[in-house]
Amino acid sequence: MISHKDLDDPQTREVIIIGGGIAGLSAAIYLGRAQRDTLVIDSGHSMAKWEPVVGNYLGFPEGVSGDELLEYGRRQAEAHDVRFAEDEIRSISSEDEEFVLHGKERDYRAKRLLLTTGIFHLPPEIPGVKECLGHSMFFCKDCDGFRVREKRIAICGANNEAVEYALGMLHYSACVMIATNGEEPRWSQQHSEWIQEYEIPVHLERIHDVEHRDRQILRLRMEGDREVKIDNIFTTRGDVFHTELAESLGAELDEDGQVRVDDQMRTTVPRVYAAGCVTPANCQMIIAAGQGATAAQAMNRDLFEESLRNHSLRQFRDVQLRDEETVPEGAAAV
Ligand SMILES: Cc1cc2nc3c(=O)[nH]c(=O)nc-3n(C[C@H](O)[C@H](O)[C@H](O)COP(=O)(O)OP(=O)(O)OC[C@H]3O[C@@H](n4cnc5c(N)ncnc54)[C@H](O)[C@@H]3O)c2cc1C
């Protein structure tokens, strides 16, 4: 059967998704199944790669690695005819209702854009920490709190969030401390009172380094020779939102620097959508996947309505009427 996208200009995609992480792949599967001409452009740095055992994603009772989840998603999208390009989009311009994307490798054109560019969690600059990322050093208690039940846990941070993190971690472990790594505490009087009330130890010294073996943290070595035996570090996140492209198109950000979207994942720029951690989502894989699906459905609807307005659906119908069986045998023709 001829597809409507066979009639389109092959140089211009109906949808380009910038970012082939969890949100982008989920959107790609929906758009592929909706028969939309879709290209995913990805620079290959999904945060999902940092998680060796995702335990909170539906359908994997034994857990699944972030890498595997990305691979399954890509295979599923490719099975629905979605194309992929390894590239990094540097800038975007608009021309005649189309977007022109300027990549490191080449340029691309699209009628609709979905930005699923994600964020980057900044690990604390303590020697030894980076090696333990995703194994014994974490950013997110919703993701990894369950994994560290009954362990000795240090929360790195000096603000209200660090205190709330420490209090929240009491559900998982009795042994929780705060390490400010030499920073002067910035928490409020109320948070200070909570530290007292819940008897949370606080270490104010700078952390010299983290001793670890096979990515498992063993102890914090503080300046001044103190060593604290711990199993896990959680850090209050310094997040870098990958919003440069959205901003260059004029999309509004919220007060935290995330791309503002409505309940259909539309940004404030017509024909531009965003999903996943670059938006004010709670940065979880299943939420990113759900947002990707929401955005894809909204884009599909939007393109469908456009095809009624500009009669491109009628042109497609003309081809069907000319080349295909359009009336079931035995049914009356209109
Ligand atoms: C250590 C760690 C552990 C985690 N564990 C869990 C967990 O157990 N469970 C859970 O639910 N979540 C977990 N997360 C969070 C999870 O990784 C994110 O929620 C998820 O990856 C967000 O999906 P996304 O599509 O928004 O972004 P990402 O998956 O990060 O994908 C964004 C993609 O966009 C690409 N990109 C960005 N800019 C460009 C550009 N200009 N051109 C082309 N491509 C571009 C990037 O290369 C990347 O591939 C964890 C995160 C970390 C850091």
The ligand as a MOL file (V3000), in Angstrom:
LIG
                    3D

  0  0  0     0  0            999 V3000
M  V30 BEGIN CTAB
M  V30 COUNTS 53 58 0 0 0
M  V30 BEGIN ATOM
M  V30 1 C 23.2940 7.7990 37.4510 0
M  V30 2 C 21.8590 7.8830 36.9910 0
M  V30 3 C 20.9910 6.8570 37.3030 0
M  V30 4 C 19.6530 6.9110 36.8910 0
M  V30 5 N 18.8340 5.8880 37.2470 0
M  V30 6 C 17.5400 5.9310 36.8900 0
M  V30 7 C 16.6570 4.8600 37.2620 0
M  V30 8 O 17.0630 3.8680 37.8640 0
M  V30 9 N 15.3590 4.9770 36.9100 0
M  V30 10 C 14.8720 6.0640 36.2370 0
M  V30 11 O 13.6670 6.1050 35.9780 0
M  V30 12 N 15.6800 7.0730 35.8590 0
M  V30 13 C 16.9950 7.0250 36.1830 0
M  V30 14 N 17.8300 8.0570 35.8140 0
M  V30 15 C 17.2560 9.1920 35.0540 0
M  V30 16 C 17.1120 8.8100 33.5590 0
M  V30 17 O 18.3790 8.5530 33.0200 0
M  V30 18 C 16.4070 9.9460 32.8310 0
M  V30 19 O 15.1320 10.1500 33.4170 0
M  V30 20 C 16.1900 9.6470 31.3250 0
M  V30 21 O 17.3680 9.2560 30.6900 0
M  V30 22 C 15.6130 10.9130 30.6930 0
M  V30 23 O 15.3380 10.7050 29.3310 0
M  V30 24 P 15.4450 11.9200 28.2810 0
M  V30 25 O 15.0490 11.3350 26.9900 0
M  V30 26 O 14.7600 13.1190 28.7950 0
M  V30 27 O 16.9980 12.2880 28.2600 0
M  V30 28 P 18.2310 11.3590 27.8950 0
M  V30 29 O 17.8900 9.9220 28.0210 0
M  V30 30 O 19.3950 11.8590 28.6830 0
M  V30 31 O 18.4690 11.6330 26.3350 0
M  V30 32 C 18.8000 12.8900 25.8080 0
M  V30 33 C 19.5090 12.6360 24.4760 0
M  V30 34 O 19.5790 13.8510 23.7270 0
M  V30 35 C 20.8150 13.8690 23.0450 0
M  V30 36 N 21.1110 15.2670 22.6850 0
M  V30 37 C 21.1810 16.3440 23.4960 0
M  V30 38 N 21.4540 17.4600 22.7810 0
M  V30 39 C 21.5440 17.0650 21.4860 0
M  V30 40 C 21.8070 17.7610 20.2600 0
M  V30 41 N 22.0410 19.0790 20.2280 0
M  V30 42 N 21.8480 17.0470 19.0910 0
M  V30 43 C 21.6220 15.7110 19.0940 0
M  V30 44 N 21.3640 15.0060 20.2420 0
M  V30 45 C 21.3180 15.6780 21.4130 0
M  V30 46 C 21.8000 13.2680 24.0460 0
M  V30 47 O 22.9820 12.7850 23.4250 0
M  V30 48 C 20.9470 12.1390 24.6350 0
M  V30 49 O 21.1280 10.9140 23.9280 0
M  V30 50 C 19.1740 8.0250 36.1770 0
M  V30 51 C 20.0470 9.0660 35.8350 0
M  V30 52 C 21.3770 9.0020 36.2270 0
M  V30 53 C 22.2920 10.1240 35.8710 0
M  V30 END ATOM
M  V30 BEGIN BOND
M  V30 1 1 1 2
M  V30 2 1 2 3
M  V30 3 2 2 52
M  V30 4 2 3 4
M  V30 5 1 4 5
M  V30 6 1 4 50
M  V30 7 2 5 6
M  V30 8 1 6 7
M  V30 9 1 6 13
M  V30 10 2 7 8
M  V30 11 1 7 9
M  V30 12 1 9 10
M  V30 13 2 10 11
M  V30 14 1 10 12
M  V30 15 2 12 13
M  V30 16 1 13 14
M  V30 17 1 14 15
M  V30 18 1 14 50
M  V30 19 1 15 16
M  V30 20 1 16 17
M  V30 21 1 16 18
M  V30 22 1 18 19
M  V30 23 1 18 20
M  V30 24 1 20 21
M  V30 25 1 20 22
M  V30 26 1 22 23
M  V30 27 1 23 24
M  V30 28 2 24 25
M  V30 29 1 24 26
M  V30 30 1 24 27
M  V30 31 1 27 28
M  V30 32 2 28 29
M  V30 33 1 28 30
M  V30 34 1 28 31
M  V30 35 1 31 32
M  V30 36 1 32 33
M  V30 37 1 33 34
M  V30 38 1 33 48
M  V30 39 1 34 35
M  V30 40 1 35 36
M  V30 41 1 35 46
M  V30 42 1 36 37
M  V30 43 1 36 45
M  V30 44 2 37 38
M  V30 45 1 38 39
M  V30 46 1 39 40
M  V30 47 2 39 45
M  V30 48 1 40 41
M  V30 49 2 40 42
M  V30 50 1 42 43
M  V30 51 2 43 44
M  V30 52 1 44 45
M  V30 53 1 46 47
M  V30 54 1 46 48
M  V30 55 1 48 49
M  V30 56 2 50 51
M  V30 57 1 51 52
M  V30 58 1 52 53
M  V30 END BOND
M  V30 END CTAB
M  END
